[in-house]
Amino acid sequence: MGARADGDRMIIDTAGFMHWPHDRIKGGMVSTSQVAEIERHAPEVYLLLGQLDVEIAMPSKESLQQITIIAAETGDLGGLSPVDLEVLALGLEHNREIATDDHRVQNVAEANNMAWRSVSGSGIRTEWRWKLRCLGCRREWQDSGLKDGEICGDCGSRVRLVKS
């Protein structure tokens, strides 16, 4: 688990809305684009967002840029959705703990010394660094713009994401 955060509102990833009771969600904060995910995956909670005093916020462009840089450095960027980046940016911007089961979100938070907790389970134990490796020629990239499963431009084999 990352460092402690200030403030009374936890940033809650969509998993929290799927698994936690209403009293744990009460007073939480979510990103604007996360609301559609909550509606899709936890429609009964979506209907109660206002009554549960859930704050809906959009992170600043600066926070999103900073999180994108950190995620690229750890190698997690290709595996994070725009919603994941917004959740992380809100945690950074508001110095609040992030509740998530997404190991990539936990890893980026850990890399930036941000507080996080797992919704269920134990979460990551150590910070991870990722790289892409070609399954054919074994060439490696830290941040090439390629994504897991795409094709190596050198030999035509698939590339896979592996821990550094």
Buried (B, 14 or more C-beta within 10 A) or exposed (E): BBEEBEEEBBBBBBBBBBBBEEEBBEBBBBBEBBBEBBBEEBEEBBEBBEEBEBEBBBBEEEBBEBBBEBBBBBBBBBBBBEBBBBBBBBBBBBEBBBBBBBBBBBBBBBBBEBBBBBBEEEBBEEBBEBBBBBEBEEBEBEBBEBEEEBEBEEEEBEBEBEEE
